Amino acid sequence: MCVSMNVAVTGTTGGIGGAVAKALAAAGHRVIAINRPEWRIIAEGGGKGMFAGPLDAVVFASGFCPVTSLVKMSDEAFMEAISVNCGLFLSLMRLIVKERLYAKGGMRAVAVSSVSAREGWAGGAAYCASKGALSAMCRALDKELSPRGISVAALEPGHVRTRMFEECAMRMGADASSALAPEELANEICGLLSASEAR
């Protein structure tokens, strides 16, 4: 029998985050949807108000994908990609740890990175850099937070059929027909969370 968890999910207005929230709810988990920059929702809940109990898991599925050539890319667009795709996860995790919003037995955090963290494509310098930074940051946070029982992992899926992907696919030179459905990735994430809860 599946043990019900409290799971905070970001980016629920997007394809991946929305699919994750739906799959978790269908599996009997309590989903706390938080969309940037509303991290205060879980802080104000404090385990008593907005949700029942501390967090067992976090799924970070927020994303921003500017597609711009090097010559046309502004510093602002580059910094926004870093801020949304990497900085928001850092601020969320800092809040959870600082306010001790995680369960006594620990917590599992999964950040949706991308194959773009390892594979570049023309026009994707900002996106690729931000996803590479997210993956690297997850490795560092996992080492730092493991003594607290908090594990942090980045998933680097291939292309996923979301609105953001469809807007970028041509510039990426990607074959949209081979992209994953958001529901497929959501099921993989749910499986990871359930497996960690069973241990």
WOSULTA-V199767 format. One record per pair of residues at least 24 apart in sequence whose ideal C-beta (glycine too) atoms are under 8 Angstrom apart, sorted by the first residue. I is the first residue (numbers start at 1). GAP is how many residues later the second one is. Records with the same first field share a line. If there is no record, write none. Layout:
I=GAP / GAP
//
This chain:
2=25 / 26 / 27 / 192
3=194 / 195
4=24 / 25 / 26
5=24 / 25 / 51 / 52 / 188 / 192
6=24 / 26 / 45 / 46 / 47 / 48 / 49 / 50 / 51 / 97
7=24 / 25 / 48 / 49 / 50 / 51 / 52 / 186
8=24 / 26 / 34 / 47 / 49 / 50 / 51 / 84 / 88
9=24 / 25 / 49 / 50 / 52
10=24 / 25 / 26 / 48 / 49 / 50 / 51 / 52 / 78 / 82
11=24 / 25 / 49 / 50 / 51 / 52 / 101
12=49
14=47 / 48 / 49 / 148 / 149 / 150
15=145 / 146 / 147 / 148 / 149 / 150 / 167
16=45 / 47 / 96 / 144 / 146 / 166 / 169 / 170
17=42 / 44 / 45
18=164
19=163 / 164 / 166 / 167
20=39 / 41 / 165 / 166 / 169 / 170
22=164
23=160 / 163 / 164 / 166 / 167
24=35 / 166 / 169
27=163 / 167
29=164
34=58
35=27
36=26 / 48 / 52
37=51
39=52 / 53 / 56
42=53 / 54 / 59
43=52 / 56 / 58
46=53 / 55
47=54
53=50
54=46 / 47 / 48 / 49 / 50 / 53
55=41 / 46 / 47 / 48 / 52
56=46 / 47 / 51 / 52 / 137 / 141
57=50 / 51 / 52 / 53 / 136 / 139 / 140
58=34 / 35 / 38 / 49 / 50 / 51 / 52
59=50 / 51 / 53 / 130 / 134
60=28 / 29 / 32 / 49 / 50 / 51 / 52
61=51
62=26 / 27
63=49 / 101
64=63 / 66
65=59 / 62 / 99 / 102 / 103
66=60 / 61
67=56 / 57 / 60 / 100 / 101 / 104 / 105
68=55 / 58
69=53 / 54
70=55
73=52 / 53
77=49
78=47 / 48 / 51
81=45 / 46 / 48 / 49
82=44 / 47 / 48 / 51
84=46
85=42 / 45 / 46 / 48 / 49
86=44 / 45 / 47 / 48 / 51
89=45 / 48 / 49
90=47
93=48 / 52 / 59
97=48 / 51 / 53
102=46 / 47 / 48
105=44
106=42 / 43 / 44 / 45
107=42 / 43 / 44
108=42 / 43 / 45 / 84 / 85 / 88 / 89
109=29 / 32 / 41 / 42 / 43 / 44
110=43 / 44 / 45 / 79 / 82 / 83
111=27 / 41 / 42 / 43 / 44
112=42 / 43 / 45 / 73 / 77
113=25 / 41 / 42 / 43
114=42 / 43
115=41 / 42 / 43 / 44
117=37 / 39
118=38
121=50 / 51 / 52 / 53
122=49 / 51
123=48 / 49
124=44 / 47 / 48
127=41
131=25
151=45
153=39
155=30 / 33 / 34 / 37
157=28 / 31
160=25
//
